[in-house]
Structures are given as structure tokens and as C-alpha cells.
Amino acid sequence: MKILIVSDTHKAHVSLEQVLEREKPIDMLIHLGDVEGGADYIEALAGCPVHIVAGNNDYFSDLPQEEEFVVEGNHIFITHGHYYYVSMGESDLLKEAKGRDADIVMYGHTHKPSLHEEDGVTILNPGSISYPRQSGRQKTYMIMEIDASGMPEIELKYV
């Protein structure tokens, strides 16, 4: 199973369109918030199951704040992250993920990519596909491929 993970498009969908064309076919798209009104467009564009959560800029949105689901045996918890103060660190987010017994927690908000494991939980942030803030300011996203045994392999990629 091939999953495209993005965040913080902020209505600028050109990079997402390019990445979808490059990475297709994908089996799922996960968007970690700050779509700013583009959720319907993203769902139509993806052509596969889509999970989108609301970010701090998704005012008056019907999008969920968080979601949990299982993919190939992996319990995944997704959130934009701002309610867990991820700009200050990941400790609150990790505590919540562990409380939910998540294997993988995904968040956005910081516009900076991050991927590591802590206390048995894989923590990832794909960065921003539209407005990066990390050193070098390269637009980023992640691909997670899950093999037949359920083992996820996650790769940071550049637009």
C-alpha cells in the first residue's frame, strides 16, 4: 500500500498536483491540515481514499480535528498538531499518541519535516508541500509504503 502524506497546502495546490502526478498510483492520501477551503478539490484530485484533518487556518471547516484509523495493522493517529503545541516540542503529542495506543502519529503545523521513533511510536511531520520553513526551504512530503507483512517504510521526498 502506498500512502502520500502532505500538510499545509494553504490553498496553493500546484505542488500537490505535481506530486500526485509523479507518485501515482497511490492508495491513500493523508493531509494534515491547513487546506484553507480546498478539501473537496483535494479529494477529487486524489482519486483514492483521503483523510484530511483541520488545521489552525481552516476556519469554519467541517473537517475533523483529529482522526484515528488502522492501515494494514498500523494504528495511525493524525492531527494538525497545534492543540498539542508542536511548535514547542512533541512531548504532548507523544503522550496523546501513547494514550491512544497509536503506532504512528502524524502532524503538520510547523512546516518543517521530521521523522523519528520515540517510545515505540513513529512520529512524523511531512513539512509543507507549499510553504516550507526549514533550512533550505525545500517543499516536502512523505511517502509511506506498507508491505504485505504490515511493516511501514517512510521516506521524506522533495517536490
Secondary structure, 3 states (H helix, E strand, C coil): CEEEEECCCCCCCHHHHHHHHHHCCCCEEEECCCCCCCHHHHHHHHCCCEEECCCCCCCCCCCCCEEEEEECCEEEEEECCHHHCCCCCCHHHHHHHHHCCCCEEECCCCCCEEEEEECCEEEEEECCCCCCCCCCCCCEEEEEEECCCCCEEEEEEEC
